[in-house]
Amino acid sequence: MEVTEAEVVKSGMFSSDYVVFHLTTYIQGNDEEFKVQRRDEDFYSLRKVLLNLFPYTLIPPLPKEQKTKTQEKDMNNRQHIYNRFLTSISRSEVLKSCRYVQQFVTIVDKKYFKLEQEAFEKRKFSKLIEDVVAMEGSVSVEDRTDSKKFCDGIKTFQAVYTHIIKEAMDISKEVHELSD
């Protein structure tokens, strides 16, 4: 995935000029290549969707969204930032396997892309297995130090819970016997 060019698109009389970024994606294993155009807000939308779908995954940062500037220097700077953003996404098996990321880099039709974008923006944390399965079929699991604490806590909780249930049953029997 690479942002190859930034271009100013002249708008009509009632709207301002805007910048589109030409994005080229090469598919490994075959000679297929996708060329799409995305605006600044599309990159921010992509990040927002990824944050919603994968709240426990590190999503590459983007600078605070600002009013679009059409000067060459600003466009080159944003092109560089978007390239770093996409490169970071492409290094993560989970993120690059996300259907929305795949659509982001392959859907050429702007109206169809907008429909897909709106649908994904409405989704919350993904509970569908196909959203976390990587392209090669594996599921990425991160081992964290908190994982051991959590598992140990579950064991402790289970022991305490079992003890409380046993005590409650004993008290219930005593109360029942005393009431007879």
MARTOR-116260 format. One record per residue: x, y, z of N, C-alpha, C in turn. Coordinates in steps of 0.02 Angstrom, whole numbers, padded with zeros to 5 digits, always signed. Example, Ala and Ser with C-alpha at 12.3 -4.5 7.8 and 13.67 -1.06 7.14 Angstrom:
<sites>
+00660-00284+00390+00615-00225+00390+00660-00165+00390;+00642-00112+00354+00684-00053+00357+00645+00002+00394;
</sites>
This chain:
<sites>
+00043-00058+00000+00000+00000+00000+00045+00061+00000;+00032+00106-00046+00073+00165-00050+00032+00224-00078;+00039+00281-00045+00009+00342-00071+00060+00370-00120;+00043+00369-00184+00092+00387-00235+00089+00460-00256;+00032+00493-00244+00025+00561-00269-00030+00597-00231;-00023+00662-00224-00075+00705-00197-00096+00754-00251;-00160+00764-00258-00185+00806-00313-00240+00852-00287;-00238+00915-00306-00290+00963-00288-00346+00957-00341;-00407+00947-00316-00465+00943-00360-00502+01009-00354;-00510+01042-00410-00545+01106-00411-00620+01093-00406;-00652+01128-00359-00723+01119-00349-00762+01172-00388;-00827+01167-00382-00870+01214-00416-00874+01280-00379;-00923+01320-00398-00930+01387-00372-00950+01387-00298;-00987+01336-00274-01014+01336-00207-00975+01293-00157;-00920+01265-00178-00880+01224-00132-00806+01239-00142;-00766+01220-00093-00694+01235-00097-00655+01178-00128;-00595+01193-00149-00551+01143-00178-00534+01092-00124;-00518+01032-00144-00498+00980-00097-00442+00938-00126;-00411+00898-00083-00354+00857-00103-00374+00784-00105;-00355+00749-00158-00362+00677-00160-00292+00646-00162;-00286+00589-00129-00223+00553-00128-00231+00490-00169;-00185+00480-00215-00186+00420-00257-00151+00364-00219;-00187+00310-00210-00162+00254-00170-00156+00193-00216;-00097+00163-00216-00085+00103-00257-00069+00045-00211;-00103-00011-00222-00093-00071-00182-00074-00128-00229;-00020-00161-00212+00004-00218-00250-00013-00281-00210;-00043-00330-00243-00061-00392-00210-00004-00442-00219;+00023-00466-00162+00078-00514-00165+00053-00580-00195;+00095-00612-00231+00079-00678-00260+00050-00674-00330;+00026-00617-00350+00004-00609-00419+00019-00537-00441;+00007-00523-00502+00025-00457-00529-00032-00407-00525;-00080-00420-00481-00138-00377-00474-00119-00312-00438;-00148-00257-00461-00134-00192-00432-00199-00153-00430;-00210-00119-00373-00270-00078-00365-00249-00005-00358;-00284+00039-00393-00271+00111-00387-00337+00145-00368;-00335+00177-00311-00395+00212-00286-00375+00283-00266;-00426+00325-00256-00415+00393-00232-00451+00400-00166;-00417+00429-00117-00447+00440-00052-00433+00512-00029;-00481+00539+00007-00474+00606+00035-00448+00602+00106;-00430+00660+00135-00404+00661+00203-00453+00628+00252;-00516+00645+00247-00565+00618+00294-00573+00542+00289;-00556+00514+00232-00559+00441+00224-00506+00407+00268;-00447+00436+00273-00395+00407+00316-00415+00411+00389;-00445+00467+00409-00467+00475+00478-00526+00428+00493;-00568+00418+00444-00623+00371+00452-00596+00300+00460;-00545+00283+00421-00515+00216+00426-00489+00205+00496;-00454+00254+00523-00427+00247+00591-00484+00240+00642;-00536+00280+00634-00594+00277+00680-00626+00207+00678;-00635+00181+00619-00665+00114+00611-00621+00062+00644;-00556+00065+00632-00510+00016+00662-00511+00021+00739;-00514+00081+00766-00518+00090+00838-00582+00058+00866;-00637+00064+00829-00700+00034+00851-00700-00042+00845;-00673-00067+00791-00673-00139+00779-00622-00177+00821;-00566-00145+00834-00511-00178+00869-00486-00135+00928;-00528-00129+00980-00509-00085+01035-00448-00108+01074;-00429-00171+01069-00372-00197+01106-00310-00206+01062;-00311-00175+01003-00255-00178+00957-00226-00108+00949;-00161-00104+00945-00129-00039+00935-00141-00015+00864;-00176+00041+00859-00192+00070+00793-00143+00128+00782;-00109+00130+00724-00062+00184+00711-00095+00252+00718;-00058+00301+00743-00087+00368+00753-00089+00409+00689;-00132+00458+00690-00133+00510+00639-00134+00577+00677;-00105+00630+00648-00108+00694+00682-00180+00719+00686;-00192+00766+00731-00258+00794+00738-00283+00820+00671;-00346+00804+00656-00375+00825+00593-00381+00901+00590;-00359+00930+00534-00361+01002+00526-00395+01019+00460;-00406+01083+00450-00434+01106+00387-00385+01087+00332;-00411+01061+00278-00369+01039+00223-00333+01097+00191;-00267+01090+00185-00226+01141+00152-00204+01113+00085;-00205+01155+00035-00189+01132-00033-00121+01153-00058;-00078+01180-00013-00010+01198-00033+00030+01133-00042;+00076+01135-00089+00117+01077-00106+00153+01048-00045;+00183+01091-00004+00220+01068+00054+00174+01030+00103;+00115+01057+00115+00067+01024+00161+00043+00957+00132;+00030+00957+00068+00007+00894+00037+00061+00841+00040;+00124+00859+00028+00179+00811+00032+00187+00784+00103;+00179+00828+00151+00184+00807+00221+00129+00757+00239;+00067+00771+00219+00012+00725+00232+00021+00659+00194;+00047+00663+00133+00060+00602+00095+00110+00558+00133;+00161+00587+00160+00211+00550+00199+00178+00520+00262;+00138+00558+00296+00103+00533+00357+00057+00475+00339;+00019+00481+00285-00027+00428+00265+00011+00365+00244;+00068+00374+00212+00110+00316+00194+00133+00279+00256;+00156+00316+00307+00177+00284+00369+00119+00249+00403;+00061+00280+00403+00000+00251+00431-00017+00184+00397;-00018+00185+00331-00035+00124+00294+00018+00070+00301;+00081+00090+00304+00135+00041+00314+00127+00007+00381;+00111+00045+00433+00100+00016+00499+00042-00033+00498;-00011-00015+00464-00069-00060+00458-00049-00124+00422;-00010-00117+00369+00009-00176+00330+00055-00224+00368;+00086-00201+00421+00129-00244+00462+00090-00285+00512;+00028-00268+00524-00014-00304+00572-00058-00354+00535;-00051-00418+00552-00093-00469+00520-00167-00456+00532;-00183-00436+00593-00253-00423+00611-00281-00365+00571;-00245-00309+00569-00271-00250+00536-00273-00257+00460;-00220-00285+00431-00221-00290+00358-00270-00343+00333;-00294-00386+00378-00344-00436+00360-00415-00410+00368;-00423-00352+00399-00489-00323+00409-00522-00308+00342;-00585-00327+00336-00621-00316+00273-00623-00243+00253;-00631-00199+00302-00634-00128+00286-00568-00102+00259;-00513-00125+00286-00447-00105+00260-00441-00129+00188;-00462-00190+00176-00458-00218+00108-00502-00177+00060;-00561-00157+00083-00605-00116+00041-00576-00046+00032;-00544-00020+00083-00513+00047+00080-00463+00050+00023;-00425-00003+00013-00372-00002-00038-00393-00031-00105;-00454-00058-00110-00473-00090-00174-00536-00060-00207;-00581-00031-00171-00643-00006-00201-00629+00060-00237;-00639+00060-00302-00625+00119-00343-00686+00165-00344;-00745+00137-00351-00806+00177-00355-00818+00217-00291;-00818+00283-00296-00822+00327-00238-00889+00320-00201;-00944+00314-00238-01009+00308-00205-01015+00241-00168;-00992+00188-00198-00994+00122-00165-00949+00122-00103;-00891+00153-00110-00846+00157-00052-00878+00196+00005;-00912+00251-00011-00946+00291+00041-00999+00250+00077;-01036+00209+00040-01087+00166+00072-01054+00116+00119;-01000+00085+00098-00964+00038+00140-00934+00073+00201;-00908+00132+00189-00878+00171+00243-00931+00187+00297;-00990+00209+00276-01044+00225+00323-01066+00163+00362;-01069+00107+00328-01090+00045+00362-01039+00024+00414;-00975+00029+00399-00923+00010+00447-00918+00060+00504;-00932+00124+00491-00929+00174+00545-00982+00162+00598;-01036+00129+00579-01091+00115+00626-01076+00053+00669;-01030+00011+00647-01014-00050+00683-00973-00035+00745;-00981-00078+00794-00944-00073+00856-00892-00129+00859;-00865-00139+00918-00816-00192+00930-00837-00256+00895;-00792-00284+00856-00807-00343+00817-00812-00406+00859;-00867-00441+00851-00875-00505+00884-00877-00562+00833;-00867-00545+00770-00869-00595+00717-00798-00623+00707;-00793-00689+00705-00727-00721+00698-00695-00702+00632;-00734-00693+00579-00704-00676+00514-00671-00607+00515;-00688-00565+00564-00657-00500+00569-00588-00502+00602;-00572-00556+00637-00507-00561+00670-00462-00615+00642;-00488-00654+00595-00447-00706+00563-00404-00673+00510;-00339-00685+00513-00292-00657+00464-00301-00691+00397;-00271-00663+00345-00278-00689+00278-00258-00762+00272;-00206-00782+00310-00183-00852+00305-00222-00898+00350;-00273-00871+00385-00318-00914+00424-00302-00916+00498;-00252-00881+00522-00236-00883+00593-00269-00825+00630;-00273-00832+00695-00300-00779+00738-00243-00755+00781;-00231-00690+00780-00176-00662+00819-00196-00654+00892;-00154-00680+00936-00166-00674+01007-00103-00645+01038;-00112-00593+01078-00055-00562+01110-00052-00586+01182;+00006-00609+01203+00017-00630+01273+00042-00569+01311;+00003-00548+01359+00021-00489+01397+00031-00508+01470;+00067-00468+01507+00078-00482+01578+00012-00481+01616;-00035-00441+01594-00100-00438+01627-00140-00503+01617;-00124-00541+01565-00160-00603+01551-00150-00652+01609;-00089-00659+01634-00075-00704+01690-00113-00682+01752;-00112-00616+01765-00148-00590+01823-00223-00606+01817;-00249-00597+01757-00320-00611+01746-00336-00684+01758;-00295-00729+01731-00307-00802+01739-00301-00822+01812;-00250-00795+01847-00243-00809+01918-00303-00782+01957;-00327-00724+01938-00385-00694+01970-00448-00735+01960;-00455-00764+01901-00513-00807+01887-00511-00869+01932;-00452-00898+01940-00445-00957+01984-00464-00939+02056;-00440-00882+02080-00456-00859+02148-00531-00846+02154;-00559-00812+02104-00630-00797+02104-00671-00862+02106;-00652-00911+02067-00687-00974+02064-00685-01009+02132;-00628-01008+02165-00621-01040+02231-00665-01004+02282;-00663-00938+02282-00703-00899+02330-00777-00908+02315;-00796-00907+02252-00866-00916+02233-00891-00984+02255;-00852-01036+02244-00871-01103+02266-00880-01106+02341;-00834-01075+02378-00839-01073+02451-00903-01037+02474;-00918-00980+02444-00978-00942+02462-01041-00982+02447;-01043-01015+02390-01102-01056+02373-01110-01112+02424;-01057-01145+02442-01060-01199+02492-01086-01172+02558;-01060-01115+02580-01082-01084+02643-01156-01066+02639;-01177-01038+02583-01248-01019+02574-01293-01080+02577;-01271-01135+02547-01311-01197+02549-01316-01223+02620;-01260-01221+02657-01261-01245+02727-01308-01202+02769;-01305-01136+02761-01349-01092+02799-01422-01105+02780;-01434-01115+02716-01502-01129+02693-01529-01192+02725;-01488-01245+02730-01509-01307+02762-01525-01296+02835;-01480-01257+02870-01491-01243+02941-01556-01205+02952;-01568-01154+02912-01629-01115+02917-01690-01159+02905;-01685-01202+02855-01741-01247+02839-01754-01296+02898;-01701-01323+02927-01708-01368+02983-01737-01333+03045;-01716-01271+03058-01741-01234+03114-01815-01214+03105;-01835-01204+03044-01904-01184+03032-01953-01242+03038;-01929-01303+03035-01972-01362+03041-01989-01376+03110;
</sites>
